[in-house]
Each structure stands twice: as C-alpha cells, then as structure tokens.
Amino acid sequence: MRTAAAFRSLGAIDARNVARDPMLRWMAVFTPALGLSFRFAVPPIAKALDQRFGLDLVGFYPLLMSFLPLVAAGMIGTVVGFLLLDQRDDQTMSALLVTPLNLGDYLRYRFASLMILSAVFGAVMVPLAGLTETTPLQVSVTALAAAPLAPVYALFLGTFASNKVQGFALAKAVGVVMVPCVVSYFVTGPWQSAFGLVPHYWPLKAFWLFDQGAPAQALAHALIGVAWQAALLTLLLRRFSHVVRQ
C-alpha cells in the first residue's frame, strides 16, 4: 500500500520536475525519437558509405539495433539520476527517513518505475528503427534484460556525483563502457565471454543470439545479465543509502 502511495505522490512530483526542466524534457523526448532517426537516417548513410568507400554498413545493422534498448535504459536512468541529485540537494530523501513513506518505499518506486519505463521504451525503439527483422520475443527479452541498467545508471549518478556538473561528467564517462561491448561483437569463441564483466554485454549478446537463431542461448544470456545487474544494484543501493543517511 505504501509503495502504491509512493507511485501516486512521487510520480506527480517527478512529472512536474521533468516538465519544468528543459534538459530533462529534451532527454525524455530524445529517447523514442532516436528510434525513428535510425529508421530514416541510417539507410541513406549506409548507401553513401557503400558508394563512396565500399563499406557495407548494412551488415552491421544487428549491432546498431542491439544498442537501442541500452540507450533507452541509459537515457531514462540518467534523467532519474539527475532527479536524485536534485532531491539529495533539497533534502527530500533525508526527510523520507522520518515519514511513513520511508526510503525503502521511495527506492521501490524508483526501481519499479525506472525498469518499466526502460523496458517499454526499449521495446518501442527497436521496431521504430526497423533496420532488421525482429520477433516480439527478441524485442521483449532484450528490452527486459536491459531494463535493470536504468536504476544502475540512476544510482551511480545519485551516489557518486555531488551536483549536476559532476553528473554530466560521470554520464559521459559511463559511455566508455560501450567500447568493449562493440569490440565484443567482433570477437568469436570463448574469449567473447570475458566481456561479460561489463553488464551491458549480456542484453547485447542475447539480441545477437536471437538474430543467429539461438533463442534458448539468448534467454540464458538474458537471465545471466539480469542476475549480474541485480548484484550491481545491491552494491550501489548500499552505498546510496549510506550517502543519503550522512
């Protein structure tokens, strides 16, 4: 019941915060718009690269498509990460410690809403892009596997950034983890699993396995990814709770 109350009260507050902050509005609109931009911008770019340099970008469409659920999780998690910074600054979360709506209710609301939004946006962006043929199972599984990354992003920013300026710097730094994920696409054999230390790898690999006609392996990789992200969330949650109580 208290978690339901958190959805009603905090959801309205978050909607107002996003509506009046231009940066947050832009990030909220950018996420689904990116899917459409892939549909209309990537094919002409691929054609131009093929004609001018002989580069077959079409062969890498599965790689491009696989990153869309991660982008959705990252963008939504970043938006909420900045909201966490605002609420840390104005002592909102500290006040929750002495109210019926406690910090645990607040975080359950945060995690649930973040993962729902991330899964929905991720599942919408892939068919909007439409660069490759996908199945509903492939889209839903990979979107759900990437969804826990949203609270990971939010807690990372909310824990380790002191203000929005530091938040921007950390958000850019997190983007570096995408580099080994791209590299892993070109690595074959057992060595590819070494990239699993990066939590982003598992939903990506699940997407690629669906494309290769291996749904059982894809589901297994998705489950491993969710378990690894859950472990990271547990560690970040402990650190975040400590920061809030200071």
C-alpha positions as a Python dict, from the first residue, in 0.01 Angstrom:
ca = {
    (1, 'M'): (0, 0, 0),
    (2, 'R'): (279, 241, 88),
    (3, 'T'): (453, 166, -242),
    (4, 'A'): (127, 244, -426),
    (5, 'A'): (113, 573, -237),
    (6, 'A'): (470, 641, -349),
    (7, 'F'): (368, 594, -713),
    (8, 'R'): (81, 841, -673),
    (9, 'S'): (263, 1113, -481),
    (10, 'L'): (618, 1089, -615),
    (11, 'G'): (504, 1022, -971),
    (12, 'A'): (321, 1356, -978),
    (13, 'I'): (627, 1534, -837),
    (14, 'D'): (860, 1375, -1095),
    (15, 'A'): (627, 1470, -1380),
    (16, 'R'): (636, 1835, -1268),
    (17, 'N'): (1016, 1828, -1232),
    (18, 'V'): (1062, 1689, -1583),
    (19, 'A'): (808, 1934, -1730),
    (20, 'R'): (985, 2243, -1594),
    (21, 'D'): (1344, 2135, -1658),
    (22, 'P'): (1443, 2185, -2028),
    (23, 'M'): (1731, 1939, -2006),
    (24, 'L'): (1512, 1663, -1862),
    (25, 'R'): (1238, 1732, -2120),
    (26, 'W'): (1490, 1704, -2400),
    (27, 'M'): (1626, 1374, -2272),
    (28, 'A'): (1276, 1230, -2230),
    (29, 'V'): (1183, 1321, -2590),
    (30, 'F'): (1519, 1216, -2735),
    (31, 'T'): (1485, 852, -2632),
    (32, 'P'): (1195, 745, -2860),
    (33, 'A'): (1297, 996, -3129),
    (34, 'L'): (1627, 812, -3165),
    (35, 'G'): (1445, 503, -3288),
    (36, 'L'): (1280, 699, -3567),
    (37, 'S'): (1609, 866, -3658),
    (38, 'F'): (1762, 521, -3711),
    (39, 'R'): (1483, 429, -3950),
    (40, 'F'): (1518, 740, -4169),
    (41, 'A'): (1884, 843, -4130),
    (42, 'V'): (2085, 521, -4120),
    (43, 'P'): (1987, 371, -4461),
    (44, 'P'): (2090, 684, -4660),
    (45, 'I'): (2415, 700, -4463),
    (46, 'A'): (2477, 329, -4532),
    (47, 'K'): (2413, 383, -4904),
    (48, 'A'): (2653, 678, -4918),
    (49, 'L'): (2927, 488, -4735),
    (50, 'D'): (2886, 192, -4969),
    (51, 'Q'): (2902, 408, -5282),
    (52, 'R'): (3196, 618, -5168),
    (53, 'F'): (3410, 382, -4961),
    (54, 'G'): (3269, 37, -5035),
    (55, 'L'): (3176, -5, -4669),
    (56, 'D'): (2882, -240, -4615),
    (57, 'L'): (2714, -85, -4310),
    (58, 'V'): (2403, -299, -4368),
    (59, 'G'): (2595, -597, -4234),
    (60, 'F'): (2628, -416, -3902),
    (61, 'Y'): (2259, -332, -3864),
    (62, 'P'): (2211, -601, -3596),
    (63, 'L'): (2490, -439, -3394),
    (64, 'L'): (2329, -96, -3424),
    (65, 'M'): (1983, -227, -3336),
    (66, 'S'): (2108, -420, -3033),
    (67, 'F'): (2222, -98, -2865),
    (68, 'L'): (1879, 67, -2870),
    (69, 'P'): (1745, -99, -2551),
    (70, 'L'): (2069, 2, -2378),
    (71, 'V'): (2029, 360, -2496),
    (72, 'A'): (1674, 365, -2360),
    (73, 'A'): (1790, 237, -2021),
    (74, 'G'): (2082, 478, -2015),
    (75, 'M'): (1881, 786, -2105),
    (76, 'I'): (1597, 712, -1862),
    (77, 'G'): (1840, 620, -1586),
    (78, 'T'): (2034, 942, -1644),
    (79, 'V'): (1718, 1152, -1621),
    (80, 'V'): (1627, 994, -1288),
    (81, 'G'): (1988, 1016, -1173),
    (82, 'F'): (1966, 1394, -1208),
    (83, 'L'): (1634, 1392, -1022),
    (84, 'L'): (1806, 1202, -741),
    (85, 'L'): (2075, 1469, -728),
    (86, 'D'): (1809, 1741, -704),
    (87, 'Q'): (1628, 1555, -428),
    (88, 'R'): (1953, 1498, -241),
    (89, 'D'): (2027, 1871, -258),
    (90, 'D'): (1687, 1976, -125),
    (91, 'Q'): (1696, 1705, 145),
    (92, 'T'): (1384, 1529, 14),
    (93, 'M'): (1528, 1183, 71),
    (94, 'S'): (1660, 1270, 416),
    (95, 'A'): (1308, 1384, 509),
    (96, 'L'): (1170, 1047, 394),
    (97, 'L'): (1362, 877, 674),
    (98, 'V'): (1119, 1021, 933),
    (99, 'T'): (793, 986, 737),
    (100, 'P'): (553, 693, 680),
    (101, 'L'): (677, 694, 318),
    (102, 'N'): (1026, 574, 406),
    (103, 'L'): (1342, 543, 198),
    (104, 'G'): (1265, 180, 111),
    (105, 'D'): (924, 274, -34),
    (106, 'Y'): (1087, 555, -228),
    (107, 'L'): (1352, 328, -379),
    (108, 'R'): (1100, 57, -467),
    (109, 'Y'): (900, 322, -652),
    (110, 'R'): (1216, 441, -825),
    (111, 'F'): (1331, 96, -931),
    (112, 'A'): (989, -24, -1046),
    (113, 'S'): (908, 288, -1247),
    (114, 'L'): (1256, 303, -1398),
    (115, 'M'): (1254, -57, -1517),
    (116, 'I'): (900, -34, -1652),
    (117, 'L'): (982, 281, -1850),
    (118, 'S'): (1311, 139, -1972),
    (119, 'A'): (1150, -187, -2089),
    (120, 'V'): (868, -1, -2266),
    (121, 'F'): (1096, 250, -2439),
    (122, 'G'): (1345, -23, -2532),
    (123, 'A'): (1071, -242, -2678),
    (124, 'V'): (930, 54, -2875),
    (125, 'M'): (1261, 187, -3009),
    (126, 'V'): (1366, -138, -3179),
    (127, 'P'): (1062, -175, -3410),
    (128, 'L'): (1061, 204, -3465),
    (129, 'A'): (1414, 175, -3602),
    (130, 'G'): (1322, -125, -3815),
    (131, 'L'): (1668, -180, -3961),
    (132, 'T'): (1643, -558, -3919),
    (133, 'E'): (1364, -808, -3882),
    (134, 'T'): (1292, -886, -3519),
    (135, 'T'): (1044, -1105, -3336),
    (136, 'P'): (828, -997, -3041),
    (137, 'L'): (1020, -1244, -2820),
    (138, 'Q'): (1355, -1097, -2923),
    (139, 'V'): (1238, -740, -2862),
    (140, 'S'): (1072, -810, -2528),
    (141, 'V'): (1351, -1028, -2386),
    (142, 'T'): (1630, -786, -2475),
    (143, 'A'): (1432, -485, -2352),
    (144, 'L'): (1364, -659, -2021),
    (145, 'A'): (1727, -773, -1993),
    (146, 'A'): (1847, -416, -2040),
    (147, 'A'): (1585, -259, -1808),
    (148, 'P'): (1781, -305, -1479),
    (149, 'L'): (2056, -88, -1626),
    (150, 'A'): (1828, 214, -1579),
    (151, 'P'): (1839, 203, -1196),
    (152, 'V'): (2210, 116, -1220),
    (153, 'Y'): (2270, 443, -1407),
    (154, 'A'): (2045, 638, -1171),
    (155, 'L'): (2206, 504, -854),
    (156, 'F'): (2555, 551, -996),
    (157, 'L'): (2490, 920, -1064),
    (158, 'G'): (2293, 972, -743),
    (159, 'T'): (2569, 813, -536),
    (160, 'F'): (2893, 937, -685),
    (161, 'A'): (2801, 1282, -825),
    (162, 'S'): (2774, 1580, -591),
    (163, 'N'): (2592, 1806, -839),
    (164, 'K'): (2466, 1817, -1198),
    (165, 'V'): (2804, 1926, -1336),
    (166, 'Q'): (2968, 1616, -1191),
    (167, 'G'): (2665, 1418, -1305),
    (168, 'F'): (2725, 1521, -1667),
    (169, 'A'): (3092, 1424, -1639),
    (170, 'L'): (3008, 1083, -1492),
    (171, 'A'): (2735, 1023, -1752),
    (172, 'K'): (2989, 1084, -2028),
    (173, 'A'): (3245, 862, -1856),
    (174, 'V'): (2995, 574, -1833),
    (175, 'G'): (2965, 588, -2212),
    (176, 'V'): (3317, 445, -2234),
    (177, 'V'): (3182, 101, -2132),
    (178, 'M'): (3013, 82, -2472),
    (179, 'V'): (3353, 50, -2640),
    (180, 'P'): (3431, -304, -2515),
    (181, 'C'): (3072, -401, -2599),
    (182, 'V'): (3130, -301, -2962),
    (183, 'V'): (3465, -484, -2964),
    (184, 'S'): (3296, -799, -2830),
    (185, 'Y'): (3081, -816, -3145),
    (186, 'F'): (3393, -888, -3349),
    (187, 'V'): (3541, -1142, -3106),
    (188, 'T'): (3449, -1508, -3151),
    (189, 'G'): (3491, -1812, -2936),
    (190, 'P'): (3530, -1836, -2557),
    (191, 'W'): (3712, -1504, -2536),
    (192, 'Q'): (3389, -1319, -2605),
    (193, 'S'): (3253, -1420, -2263),
    (194, 'A'): (3531, -1218, -2097),
    (195, 'F'): (3335, -907, -2192),
    (196, 'G'): (3059, -1026, -1958),
    (197, 'L'): (3222, -825, -1679),
    (198, 'V'): (3051, -529, -1844),
    (199, 'P'): (2678, -565, -1759),
    (200, 'H'): (2577, -412, -2093),
    (201, 'Y'): (2723, -713, -2276),
    (202, 'W'): (2453, -962, -2174),
    (203, 'P'): (2143, -800, -2330),
    (204, 'L'): (2351, -724, -2640),
    (205, 'K'): (2462, -1086, -2668),
    (206, 'A'): (2102, -1200, -2618),
    (207, 'F'): (1993, -981, -2912),
    (208, 'W'): (2272, -1120, -3133),
    (209, 'L'): (2187, -1481, -3042),
    (210, 'F'): (1824, -1425, -3139),
    (211, 'D'): (1949, -1299, -3477),
    (212, 'Q'): (2160, -1615, -3509),
    (213, 'G'): (1857, -1838, -3445),
    (214, 'A'): (1955, -1949, -3095),
    (215, 'P'): (1665, -1838, -2871),
    (216, 'A'): (1746, -2078, -2585),
    (217, 'Q'): (2101, -1943, -2557),
    (218, 'A'): (1965, -1590, -2586),
    (219, 'L'): (1731, -1645, -2291),
    (220, 'A'): (2016, -1791, -2086),
    (221, 'H'): (2236, -1487, -2153),
    (222, 'A'): (1948, -1253, -2069),
    (223, 'L'): (1899, -1426, -1732),
    (224, 'I'): (2271, -1410, -1653),
    (225, 'G'): (2267, -1041, -1737),
    (226, 'V'): (1972, -972, -1508),
    (227, 'A'): (2145, -1159, -1222),
    (228, 'W'): (2470, -962, -1273),
    (229, 'Q'): (2282, -632, -1283),
    (230, 'A'): (2090, -728, -967),
    (231, 'A'): (2423, -782, -789),
    (232, 'L'): (2545, -440, -901),
    (233, 'L'): (2218, -282, -787),
    (234, 'T'): (2260, -436, -443),
    (235, 'L'): (2609, -288, -407),
    (236, 'L'): (2503, 54, -536),
    (237, 'L'): (2196, 56, -313),
    (238, 'R'): (2405, 1, -2),
    (239, 'R'): (2637, 285, -99),
    (240, 'F'): (2349, 515, -191),
    (241, 'S'): (2167, 451, 139),
    (242, 'H'): (2486, 535, 325),
    (243, 'V'): (2526, 862, 131),
    (244, 'V'): (2164, 965, 198),
    (245, 'R'): (2197, 899, 572),
    (246, 'Q'): (2514, 1105, 609),
}
